[in-house]
Amino acid sequence: MSEIKFGTDGWRGFIADDFTFDNVRRVAGAIASYVLKHEEPSRGVIVGYDTRYASDRAAAVVAQVLAAAGIPVLLANDYTPTPAVSYNVKKLGAAGGVMITSSHNPFNWNGVKFKGNFGGSATPAILKLIEDELYAGAMPSGPAAKIEEMDLKPAYVEAVCQFADLDLIRRANFKFAIDSMYGCGRGVLSQIFDKNGIQYVAIRQEANPLFPDINPEPILPHIAMLQQTVTREKCHAGLATDGDADRIGAVAEDGSFVDPHKCFAILANWLLERKQWPGDIVRAFNTTRMVDRIAARYGRNLHECSIGFKYIADLMMDHEILIGGEESGGIGYSRFLPERDGVLNALLLANVMAEEGKPLGQLVAHLQREYGPHYYGRRDLHISDEIKNGAIRRAADASTARLGPYAILRKEDLDGVKFFLDAPTNRNGADAWVLFRASGTELLLRVYAEAATPELVEEILQAAERFARQT
C-alpha cells in the first residue's frame, strides 16, 4: 500500500497515483474510527466536494465508509465551498465534516480535509489522532447508517450575507470583477451580488476540472484574466476565490495584484479602527509583519503561529481572536467560524471599500503610508529532497551569517528557518526577512521574503535561491 502523509490541512495526492478510491477508503476508515472513539457519532458527519475530477465519486466513497461504520452522513448534492461544509457542521451540531478537495493545487491533485465539530480546520491534535487510526489500518463496521443528500449552500450564504453590510456595498456603487477560478465558489458571489443589486462582471464560473492554463490559486500569474477584466470593464476591484473557495485573492482598480498580506492588513485595520471588536490577532510565521504594527497601534495582542490554518483554528479554541490570517489568503474570525473563508472575505473587502469610499488600490496605498512600505514575494523551488534538506541544514547552521550582501541579524525557527537581514528599510518600511521552508509532502522548498521595496524583495529571493541550490 502507498504511504499516506498528512500535510498542513489534511491529505493530498496525485489523482490515480496515490489519490485512489482505495486510499480514500483508508482515510475515511481512519476518520470513522476517530469519530467513533472521540466524538458523538450519532450526530453524523457532513461530506462535501469540489469541482475536481472524480471529487463527487470520492465523496460518495467517504460517505459509504462512514455509513458502514454506523455514522449517519449528510452528503452535499452539488459542488460546495469548503467553508460551507464547516458552517453546516457547526450549525447542525455534526460530529465533523469531510471535504474532498485539493484546494489550490494543480488539476491532477485531489485530497481530503477533515473539519472539527466546532466548524473549522481540524486542530493538530485531531489530525494526529486520525493519522494514528490510519497507520493502524482502522476500518470499523457497525449497523449501517443513512446517507442523506443536502444542499449545503443556502444556510451558508445567508450567514455570510448577515456578516457583511450588503446594503452599504450597494449604495457605494462600486463595480467588481469576481473570479471563482473554475472552482466550487462558482455562482456564490454572483448570486449574492445579483440579489443585492451590486454591480459586477463574473469570469471562470463554469466547473472545469482541468482548470485550463492555471492552478486555482488566486495569486500571480493565475489571476491574469482577472487583472485584464478589471481594467477592461473599469472595475473598482477584482475578487477571486481559490479551488475550494476558502482563500481570497484580489486585484486593484488599475489591474495590479493585491497580495493576501495586504488583504489581511486591510481587514485587520478596518476591524480595529471602525468596528472596534474585541480580540487578539493571529498571523502565520510566513505572513506580513505589517500586521504587527497594526496590532501595536491599537494595543492588541499578536500571536505568531506555525504555517497552516489548523494552528490558527487551535488558538481560536482558547482565545478570543478578532482575526487570524496566513500567507496563502486564508483569513478567519472567531465570531463567525474558526475557519478561513474566501467568499466571506470578498464581501468584507467590498464592505471596507464601501465604508471608506475608496477603491481597493487606494486602501492599499493608505496602509503603505500609515505603516510603512511592505512588499512581499515567494518562490517555489522544485528540487530534490537532498538539496532541499541540505538548504535547511545550512540555513539553521550557526556559521551561516550572511545571505548575499546582507548580514543576518538573527534567526527564528518556528516553522522553517527565517533570517532577519541588515537591509535598508527606507526609513520606516518593512524590516527585511526571508524564510526557508521545506514541504513535508512534496519535492519543494518554499522561500518567502518581505522588505521595504519590490526591488529589494527580488534581490533577496534571488540570493535565497542561489543559497538553496548550493551543493
N, C-alpha and C positions, 0 to 999 in steps of 0.2 A: 504494500500500500504506500502511496506517496505521502510525504510529510506535509502536514498542515500546520502553518505557523501563523499565529495571530499578530497583527500589527497594531498601530495606534487606535484603530477603530474597527476591530473585528478581523475577519479573514478575507483575503483577496487572492485570486489566482487567474491563470490563463484559461480561457474557455476551451474545453475539450482536451486540455493538457492536464492541469491539476484541478481546475474548476469543472468537475464532472458531477453527474447526478449521484453517483456512488459517494463521492466526497461530501456533497451537500447532505446526503443522508447521515453520514458520520457526524458532521457538525450539528445537524438537527437532533440526532440522538443525544449528543452531549448537552445541548440546550434543554432538551426534555428532562434529562436526568437532573440537571441543575434546578429546573423549576419544581420538579417533584420533591427534591430534598430541601430547598431553601425558600421557596415561595408558597403561595396558596394556589395549587394547580387548578382548583375548581373555578378560579376567576378567569382562566383562559389566557391565551396568547394571541396577539394580533399580528398578522403577517401581511406585509406589503411588498411591492416590487416596482422596479424602474423600467425604462424602455429598452434595456439591453437585450441582446439575443438570448432567448430561452429563459428570461427572468421570470415570466409568468409560470413556466413549467417548473422551474426550480422552487418557486414559492409554493406550488402545489405539492411538490415532494416534501418540503418542510412541513406543510400542513398535515400531510398524511402520516409522517413520523410522529408528530406531536399528538395527533388524534389517536394513533395506535397505542400511545403510551397512556391514554386516558385523559389527555388535556384538551379541553374544548378550544376551537380555533375560530377566530373571525378573520376571514381571508378577503383581502381587497378585491373588488370586482373590476379594477382598472389600474393603470399606472398611477402611482401615488407618491407625492413628495415624502421624503424621509421624515420631516418634522410633522407631517400629518399623521404618520404612524405613531410617533411619540406623543402627540397631543391626545390621540384617542386612547392610548394606553393609560394616560393619567385620568382623562375624563371618565372612562368606563371602569376604572379600577382594575385593569387587567394585571396579570402576573408578570407581563413583559411583552416585548414586541420584537419581531424579526423583520428586517428589511433586506431584500435581495437587491444588491446594487454594488457597483464598484466606483460609485461617486464620480470623481473627475478623471479616472484613469482612461487610457485609450480603449477603443471599441472591443478589442479582443480580451479584455479583462471582465471578470464579474466577481461578486463576493457576497458575504453575509455579515450584516451588522446585527448586534443584539441591543435592545433598549431595556433599561431597568424599569421597575414598576412605578418609579417616580416620573417617568416620561422624559428620559434623556439618555445620553450616551452611557452605556454600561461602565461602571467605575472599574479601575484596575483590579480591585478585589473580586468583583463579579466575573470579569474576564478570566482571572486566574482560576476560579472555581470551574468555569466552563472548560477551560483548557485541560484541567485535571481530569474531568469527565471524558474529554476527547481522547486523551492519552490512555485512559483506562478502557477505551472501546465501548463506552456506555451505549446501549440501545434498549431502553426499557420498554416493556409492553404492559398493557392493562386492558380493562374493559373499554372498548372503542368509544371515543367521544365524538361529538358532532363537529362538522366543519360547515360554517355558515358564511355566505358571501355578504359583503357590506361595502357601501360607498363611504370611504373614509374622508372624503374631501369636504363635504358641506359643513360639518361641525368645525373643522379646522379653519376653513375660510371665514366663517362667522367670527371665530375667535381672533384671528389676526386683524380683521376689519375693526373690531372693537378696541384693539390696542393702538391703532393709528387714527389720526383725525382726518378722515377722508373728505369731509366737507371743507375743511381748511385747504386741503390739497386742490380740490376742485376750484375753489374761489381764487386761488393763486394763479390759475390759468396758465400753468406751465404745461409743456408738451414733453412726453417721454418716449424714448425708444426702449422696448423690452425684448429680451432675448432669452429663450429657455434652452438654447444650445442643443435642441433635439431631445432634451431630457424630460423628466416627469414633472417639471414645473409648467409644462406646456398648458396654455389656456387659463392658468390660475390668475396671474396678474391681469391678463386681458379681460377676464370675466369680472374681476373686481373693478377695474377701471371703467368698463362698459356700464356696469350697474350704477356707478357713482359719477358718471359724466366727466371723467378725467381724460384729457386728450392724450393719445398715444399712437404709435405705429409698432407693429409686432413683427419679429423675424424668427425664423427657425423654430416654429411652433409645432411642426409635424414630428411624429415619432419616427426616428430613423436610427436603428441600432448600429449603423456603420459610422455615425457622427461624421459625415463627409468632410474631409480636409481639416478636421480639428480634433483635439481632445476636448471633452466637455468641461473644461476648466476655465473660469472667467478671468483669464489673465492674457497678456500678450504671448504669442501672436494670435491666439484663438478668438479674440474679440474683434478682429479687424473688420468683420462685416458690421458689427455693432457701431464701431467708430465711423465707418462710412455712412451708415444710416443716420446717425446723429447729425452729422454735418449736412448731408443731402436734404434731410427732412427738417432742418433747422430746429432741432430739439434742444431742450434745456439740460437734459441729462440722458444717459443711457444706463439701463439697469439690467444686469444679467444674473441668472441663476445657473448653477452647475448641473451635472447629470442627474443628481437626486435632489436638487433644489434646497440643499441645506447651507450653501455658501453663496456669498454675494460678490459681484464684480461690478464695476461702474466706469462710465465714460463721461468726461466733462463736455460742456456745450461746444467747445472748439474741436472735439474729437480726440482729445488727449486721454490717455489711460489714467484712471484714479485707482491707485493700488489699494488692496484691502486694509493696509495700515491706516491710510487716510480716511477710509470709510469708518473704521473703528474709532479713530480720533474725533472725527466729526460727530459721531453719535455720542461718544462719551462726553465731549464738551457740551453738547446740547442738553443732555440729561442733567448735567451738573449745573449749568448756567440757567436753563429755562425751567426744567421740571423739578429740580432740586429734590429728587427722590433719594432716600437713604441707601446706604450700602457701600461696600468696598468695590475695588476694580481689580480684575484679574487679567493678566496677559501671559501668553506663552513665551518661552525662552527666546524664540526667534522673531519676536514681534517688536514693533517700533517703541523706542524709549520716549517718543513724544508723549505717549500716554502717561508716563511717569511725571512729566512736567505738568500735564493737565491735572492729574490726581493731587500733586503737591499744591497747585494753586488753590484748589478747593478743599484742602485739608482732608483728603480721603486716603485711607489705607490702600496700598497697592500690593498685590500678591503676584509673584512670578512663579510659573509652574512649568513642568515638563511639557513636551510637544504632544498634542493630541487632545481633542476636546474632552475626553473622558476625565482628564485631570482637572479641567475647569468645572465639569459637572460634579466631580467629587468635592471640590471646595464649596460648591453651591449647596451641598448637603449639610455642611457645618457652619456656613457663614451666610450673612445677607449680602449677596453680590449684586450690585447695581448693574454691571455689565462685565462680560468676560469675552475676550477675543483672541484669535490666533492668526498666524501669518497667512493662512490659506483662504481667509474670508469667512471663517466660521465665527459668528458673534451671537451671544445669547444673553438672556436676562432672567434672573431668579424669579421676578414677579410674573413672568409668563411661563417659561419652561426651562429646566436645566439642559437646554438643547440649542444648537446652532440652527439658524433658520434664514435661508436666502430670501424667501418671499416676504417674511415679516420685515427684514432689514431693508429690502427695496422700498417697502411702504414707509418705513421710518426715515430713510434718506429723503424721500419725497416730502415727508412731513417737516423735516428740518428746513428744506428749501422753501417750503410754503411759509413757515413761521418766520424765517429770516428774510424772505422776499428776495432771495438770491439764487441764481443757477448754481449748479454743483461746483464748477470751476472757481467761482468767487468764494465759496465756502472753504475750499482748499487753500486759496491764496490768503484768506483771513487767518487760517491756522498757521501758515508758514510765517506770517508776520508776528502773530501773537506768541508763538512758542519756539521760534527759530526754524530755519530751513532744515527739513529732514527728507532725505531721499534714500531709496531702498532698491536693492537688486538681488537676484537669486540666479544661481547656475546649478543645473542638474548634470553631474558628471557620471556618465555611464562607463564605469571602469570595473576591473576585476576585483574580487574580494581581497586579493593580495595587496594591490595598490591602495584600495580603499582603507583597509585596516592599517596599512603602513602609514598612510597620511594621518590617521587619527593618533597613532602611537607617537609620531614625530611632533604633532601639534601639542600633545599633552606633555611631552618631554620638557623638563625644566631648562634644558640647554637651548631650546628654541626661543630666542629673544627678539627676533625681528621677522617681519613679513615684508619682503621687498625693501623699500627705502624707509619703512616706518618701524620704530621701536615698539615692542609690545609692553604696554604699561602694566597689564595684569591679565590673568586668565580666569575663566569660570567654566565649570564642567557639569552643570545641572543636567544637560541633555546634549551630548556632543562636547566640543571644545570651542569656546568663544575667546577671541583675542580682542582686547580694547587697545586701540592704536594711538600713538602720539602723532596725530594727523590734524591738519587745520580744521577749525570749526567755523570759520567765517564769523568770528566774534561770538555769536550766540547760537550757532547751528548745532546739529547733532554731534555728539561725541562718537567718533568713528569706531565701529566694531565689525568683526567678521566671525561667522560661526561655521564650523565644520561638523556635519552630522551624517553619519553612515546609516543607510537604510538597513533594517534588520531582516527584510524580506526580499530585497532586490539588489542587483549589482549596480548600486547607485550611491554616490556621495553627493549630498546637497551642500551648497555653500551659500550662505546668506550674508548680506552686508548692508550697513546703514552708515551714512556720512552726510556732510553738510552741502555737498554739491553732487549732481549726477556724474560729473567727470571723475570725481574722487571715488564714488561708488564703483564705477567701471574699472578704475585703476586698481582698486583693492581686490575686486573679483578676479582680474587678470593675474595679479600677484598670487592670489589664493589658489587659482587653478594651476599655475606653474609649481607652486609648493606641493599641491596634492599629487601631481603627476610625476614627481621625482621618484626615481627608482635607485 
